[in-house]
Amino acid sequence: MIKFSFSLLLIVMLLGCGASTEQIEDETKSAFDQELLGYWILVEGTSHAINDKGEQITTATFKPNTVAHEFFNDGTATAYDLTGSFPEDEYQWELKVTQSENSEIDEGTLTLWNEESGSLAGTLFYDDKGHLTYAIETLKKYSGTGKPRMYLKTKKFEAYPYKENWIFLTYEKK
């Protein structure tokens, strides 16, 4: 539990993501699964909240190049803490695309989980099974680097002192 919680807890606003032998109900693999495969590194991330005045504020900025995820064809993945503070962590993933144009994901979800994430069920942005689901969009060729990017956003969650918090993360494929 400590390995799982702290490795990604630190990187994603002291919150985690994880993996299990449990399978999410899977109808069919997305045609975009192949695009997700490979090594992705964090290039930017921010957490946001609504303050007591009703204004959106940035509550944290994540350092680039501190975390990476490697997605494999068998539905498993590995998270890497590039600071060397925590060991790598294994988890499972599922991608569901609900809207796309020009081979880009315009709307969809990326769900991550493992056995340890089950203990976080119903807390923060985890669902009742302990799955962490991000809204996902992709860009096949980011104009600044020419590399693919994926944009992730958590659901809104309550975390003191704010009732409404969420996190945006941008990863670039290496």
ABEGO torsion letter per residue (X at the ends): XAAAAAAAAAABGGBBBBBBABBBBBABBBAAAAAABEBBBBABBBBBBBBAAGBBBBABBBBBGABBBBBBAAGBBBBBBAAGABBBBBBBBBBBBABBBGGBBABEBBBBBBAAAAAABGBEABBAAGBBBBBBBBBABBAAAGBBBBBBBBBBBBBOABABBBBBBBBBBX
